[in-house]
Amino acid sequence: MKILFIGDCNHQLLTSFIRSYSRFNSDEFSAFSIKKIKDDNKNIFENIQIARSFGKAYDNRVLRKLIYPFDIICRFLKLPISFDVIHIHLAKIQYLFIWPLLRFKGNKVVISVWGSEVLRANKWKMYVLGYMFRRADLIHCSNSALKEIVSEKFFVPISKIEAIPFFLDNLDMMDALNLNKVDAKANLNWNKRKIQVVIGYNFNQGQQHPLIISELAGLEKPILDEFEFVFPLTYGSEKANQEMIVKKARDIQADMIFYKHFLSQTDVSTIRVATDIFINLQITDQYSASMVEALYAGSIIITGSWLPYKSLKNSGVFFIELDSIQELSKTLIYVLNDIVDISKKAKVNKKIIEDMFESETLAQDWLSFYSLKGIA
């Protein structure tokens, strides 16, 4: 089977998908990427086209808008005409320019919904996404809650939507590292006498850092001294948010660690193992890989009851839910006072997550998905 991926073909979710899937299936992969592909990712693709050029004309906003439609069409046409499946990851408005050409290049068009693009879409984007979803052969969502949302919000027949988890190769990496929490903290130069609290996983506004930091500021100094707060700020949509978060957090008299630059997979996996408490209080979320990995690592998870993790809870996964961010400070005090027993409760999560994200089973599920007859 020949599969063309359209999207950010450097994104870890997509490259992790291909590497994990290809361990069990000998399909051929090509890329039509909205970003330049890094050298260490090029070997997983048979054919590569970048969706736009990077000349000086793109520095001019007006010229960029005029050039881009022709650029993306011409580059797409350079790809072979022989794909069994065209798989779009995270649908974007600019894909409208090539939409009429998809059937010319491939036999089947499928779209993976990541979550944020539908949960935070304005009216115009909702219209465009609905147009694409209804004309694709199949839609993929990572969980059943998102599947229901896409069906209801975009009037897509539930029969053309499948819910399959993405691969998470960081789970294997954590096992391969074979580190306990103490060694992981030492490798990161974290204070081994403190309780490390990781807050979110990027600097997007949806992470609600200002509200979380305000809650931390309300803690008394002796309580704050028990913790070391870790802020992963390596990516996000608006760079200004990164510095705003750092500035606001530093106003609190507490130990802080900020990660503002790219982290290797080994670094990320080590952070997961070292984390004592992981806070995920986004406005919206859909099976965040960071949170699932933290569950696997045995971290104590504090998340919002408004987030769609009911299926995890029903599967026996242990985590602490808040009804509002204003409950965070008292929850941290509660965890601090009973951290040994709460950590023991969190140990059940590894086996449950391992079963849910077992690579060979997922590979078979994905192969079956690609083989389904679509409903365009």
HUSULGI-V133779 format. One record per backbone hydrogen bond with DSSP energy under -0.5 kcal/mol. CO is the residue of the C=O (numbers start at 1). NH is the residue of the N-H. E is the energy in kcal/mol with one decimal. If there is no record, write none. Layout:
<<CO NH E> <CO NH E>>
This chain:
<<1 3 -0.5> <1 28 -2.7> <2 84 -1.8> <2 85 -1.9> <3 5 -0.5> <3 30 -2.4> <4 87 -3.4> <5 32 -2.8> <6 89 -3.0> <7 9 -1.3> <7 34 -1.7> <8 11 -1.7> <11 15 -2.7> <12 16 -2.7> <13 17 -1.5> <14 18 -2.3> <15 19 -2.4> <16 20 -2.3> <17 21 -2.9> <18 22 -2.6> <20 23 -0.8> <21 24 -1.7> <21 25 -1.1> <28 3 -3.1> <29 46 -4.2> <29 47 -0.6> <30 5 -2.8> <31 49 -2.2> <32 7 -1.7> <33 51 -3.6> <38 41 -1.9> <38 42 -0.9> <39 42 -0.7> <39 43 -0.5> <41 44 -1.3> <42 45 -1.5> <47 31 -2.8> <49 33 -2.2> <55 58 -1.4> <56 59 -1.9> <57 60 -1.1> <59 61 -0.6> <60 64 -2.7> <61 65 -1.7> <62 66 -1.5> <63 67 -2.9> <64 68 -2.5> <65 69 -0.6> <67 70 -0.6> <67 71 -2.5> <68 72 -2.9> <69 73 -1.6> <70 74 -2.6> <71 75 -2.2> <72 76 -1.8> <73 77 -2.1> <74 78 -0.7> <75 78 -0.6> <76 79 -1.5> <80 82 -0.5> <83 107 -1.9> <85 4 -2.7> <85 87 -0.6> <86 88 -0.7> <86 110 -2.9> <87 6 -2.4> <87 89 -0.5> <88 90 -0.6> <88 112 -3.4> <92 95 -1.6> <93 96 -2.1> <94 97 -1.3> <95 98 -0.7> <95 99 -0.9> <96 100 -0.5> <98 101 -1.6> <98 102 -0.7> <99 102 -1.4> <99 103 -0.5> <101 105 -1.3> <102 105 -0.6> <102 106 -2.5> <105 83 -2.1> <108 86 -3.0> <108 110 -0.5> <109 137 -2.3> <109 138 -1.4> <110 88 -2.9> <111 113 -0.6> <111 140 -3.3> <112 90 -2.3> <112 114 -0.5> <113 142 -0.5> <115 118 -1.1> <115 119 -2.5> <116 120 -1.9> <118 121 -0.6> <122 126 -2.5> <123 127 -2.0> <124 128 -2.2> <125 129 -3.1> <126 130 -2.5> <127 131 -2.0> <128 132 -2.1> <129 133 -3.2> <130 134 -2.3> <131 135 -0.9> <132 135 -0.6> <132 136 -1.5> <137 375 -3.0> <138 111 -1.8> <139 162 -2.6> <140 113 -3.1> <141 164 -2.3> <143 147 -1.7> <144 148 -1.9> <145 149 -1.8> <146 150 -2.7> <147 151 -2.1> <148 152 -2.4> <149 153 -3.1> <150 154 -1.9> <151 155 -0.6> <151 156 -1.0> <157 160 -1.9> <158 161 -1.3> <160 139 -2.9> <162 141 -2.6> <162 164 -0.7> <168 171 -1.5> <168 172 -0.5> <169 173 -1.8> <170 174 -2.5> <171 175 -1.6> <172 176 -2.5> <173 177 -2.2> <174 178 -1.0> <174 179 -0.6> <180 184 -2.4> <181 185 -2.3> <182 186 -1.9> <183 187 -2.4> <184 188 -1.3> <185 190 -2.7> <186 189 -1.1> <190 192 -0.7> <191 194 -1.8> <194 196 -0.6> <195 228 -2.2> <196 198 -0.6> <196 276 -1.3> <196 277 -2.1> <197 230 -3.1> <198 200 -0.7> <198 279 -3.0> <204 207 -1.7> <205 208 -2.1> <206 283 -1.9> <208 212 -1.9> <209 213 -3.1> <210 214 -2.0> <211 215 -1.6> <212 216 -2.0> <213 217 -2.3> <214 218 -0.7> <215 218 -0.8> <216 219 -1.8> <220 223 -0.8> <220 224 -2.4> <221 225 -2.3> <223 226 -1.6> <224 227 -1.7> <226 195 -2.4> <227 255 -0.6> <228 197 -2.5> <229 257 -2.4> <230 199 -2.8> <230 232 -0.6> <231 233 -0.8> <231 259 -2.6> <235 203 -2.5> <238 241 -1.5> <238 242 -0.6> <239 242 -0.9> <239 243 -1.0> <240 244 -1.9> <241 245 -2.6> <242 246 -2.0> <243 247 -2.6> <244 248 -2.5> <245 249 -2.6> <246 250 -2.1> <247 251 -0.6> <248 251 -0.8> <249 252 -1.7> <252 254 -2.0> <255 229 -2.5> <257 231 -3.1> <258 260 -0.7> <259 233 -3.2> <264 268 -2.6> <265 269 -2.5> <266 270 -2.2> <267 271 -2.3> <268 272 -2.1> <269 273 -2.0> <270 274 -2.2> <271 275 -1.4> <276 300 -2.8> <277 198 -2.9> <278 280 -0.6> <278 302 -2.7> <279 200 -2.4> <280 304 -0.9> <285 308 -0.6> <288 292 -2.4> <289 293 -2.7> <290 294 -1.9> <291 295 -2.4> <292 296 -2.2> <293 297 -1.9> <294 298 -0.5> <294 299 -2.3> <295 298 -1.1> <299 301 -0.6> <300 278 -2.8> <301 303 -0.5> <301 320 -3.0> <302 280 -2.8> <303 322 -2.4> <304 307 -1.6> <307 309 -2.3> <309 313 -2.1> <310 314 -2.8> <311 315 -1.1> <312 317 -2.2> <313 316 -1.6> <317 319 -0.5> <320 303 -2.8> <322 305 -3.3> <324 327 -1.7> <325 328 -2.3> <327 331 -1.6> <328 332 -2.5> <329 333 -1.7> <330 334 -2.1> <331 335 -2.6> <332 336 -2.5> <333 337 -2.1> <334 338 -0.8> <335 338 -0.8> <336 339 -0.7> <338 342 -2.2> <339 343 -2.2> <340 344 -1.6> <341 345 -1.7> <342 346 -1.6> <343 347 -0.7> <344 347 -0.9> <345 348 -1.1> <346 349 -1.5> <347 350 -0.7> <348 352 -1.1> <349 353 -2.7> <350 354 -2.6> <351 355 -2.0> <352 356 -1.9> <353 357 -2.1> <355 358 -0.8> <358 362 -2.2> <359 363 -2.6> <360 364 -1.7> <361 365 -2.2> <362 366 -2.6> <363 367 -2.2> <364 368 -2.3> <365 369 -2.0> <366 370 -2.7> <367 371 -1.2> <368 372 -0.6> <369 372 -1.2> <372 374 -0.5>>
